[in-house]
Amino acid sequence: MMKKHLLREDGREAIAVALCGRYSSRQSEMLLVHDVTLIQSEQDEDSTDFILHWKTAPVHKYFELISKRKMGLLKIHSHPGGYGQFSAIDDISDYDFFTSAFGWAINDQPHASAVMLPNGEIFGRFFFSDLKPNPIDKTTISGDQILNFVKLNNTSQVDFALRTIQAFGDKTYQYLSGLSVGIVGCSGTGSPVIEQLVRLGVGKVVLVDPDVIETKNLNRILNTTKKDAQLKKPKVVAITEAINTIGLGTAVEKYQTNLYDDVYALKALIECDVIFGCVDSVDGRYLLNQLCSFYLIPYFDLGVSLEADGKGGINKICGSVHYLQPCKSSLITRGVYTIEDLKAASQFRKNPEEFGTLRKSAYIKNVNVNSPAVISVNMQIASQAVNEFLNRIHPFRAEHPSYYALSTIDITENYIVNSREDDFSIDNYLTKRAGKGDVNPFLEMSELCE
């Protein structure tokens, strides 16, 4: 919608203003688009120039909101001719606009100005209270395609990345090398996801898992050993050591914690470009879906299901890969779990002694086995997810990426069913919270305390 508005058919400039949520840390300042107003310009059709004239009246509501809340403004316009810099006229317009913005704002946190070029590329700059422009390092669009507009490093090709470059191009490899990817759950599907990302040359991974290595899960965590189990080494530590031993340059940030117990781990995930959820608990999946909506992060949710026949065998083996983007469907509207499931899972987490007979929503049903030997299944689902991730940053499939919102893999019957985003209902609850960013309480969940 915004792209169509900004890149007019008549070749004239156009403008929009967005109300933004914020994320602030010592390392990062982010503006997260929460609401957009498309501005109708007042250009003289007989004029030979392409100077954009517009009134701020349509966005007075935003000025009133930033006078009450810690929110920001983004002013974005187009350069139909492809001029890749801010012009002198842009400088004057930005100075006037952001002088007014800071006159209304309740703090000195930055606002931003951006330009869209004819190919859809976006570049921009922050304005702080001194009204001096500061370049924006990265602009991300989390949609059917995951777009990151960032100045790529002209790094030399490395031998291990040659096949990746041949398949997806040098630009995609450089893009991967600049990404930070969060993986929550480092065991079943999480372990092979991490392995693939590292060998694809992803720049950084953020690992979150509370558990330690045990003998029973050596059958599905790559690069772990019996000695790791004897030492009860934390999974995130063992995997970090393996990544460093591989030595391909991927940086690691690790958290041995449950997400509900550590807001700092959640904030580390906020600074990721993409998140893979490899957890089997309903409340864990809900929390990640909530986080990714508030902070506009693309989210891949992986699940595996083995259904027993009650006689020591397995009737059905299935897996699923969901791609979730802000302002669209959610795991709830896709029917992965219900509100009642979520309440039960939350009660189990908070008071497990009172729910001794309540089992988590795990990937084994009706079988009293905690650690089934399903590494081949886990690796297949993990590969499906990583390939879908690659398809979102470098579309290579025959159909549009929106046709692969969900892939259901029936390993027993040996088929894959793909579902489109349009097949699912929009989650209106999360849509209203998309891009809200930092709020109090965090994620509007009182149980999450720093």
FENZIGI-V14747 format. One record per helix or strand of 3 or more residues. SS is the DSSP state (h for helix, s for strand). FROM is the first residue (numbers start at 1). TO is the last residue. Records with the same first field share a line. If there is no record, write none. Layout:
SS->FROM-TO  FROM-TO
This chain:
h->2-6  57-66  88-104  159-168  170-177  188-200  215-217  226-230  235-246  259-261  263-270  282-294  339-350  352-354  375-393  401-404  421-423  428-431  442-444
s->15-24  29-39  72-79  111-117  122-127  133-135  138-142  146-150  180-184  204-208  251-255  274-277  298-308  314-324  406-410  415-419
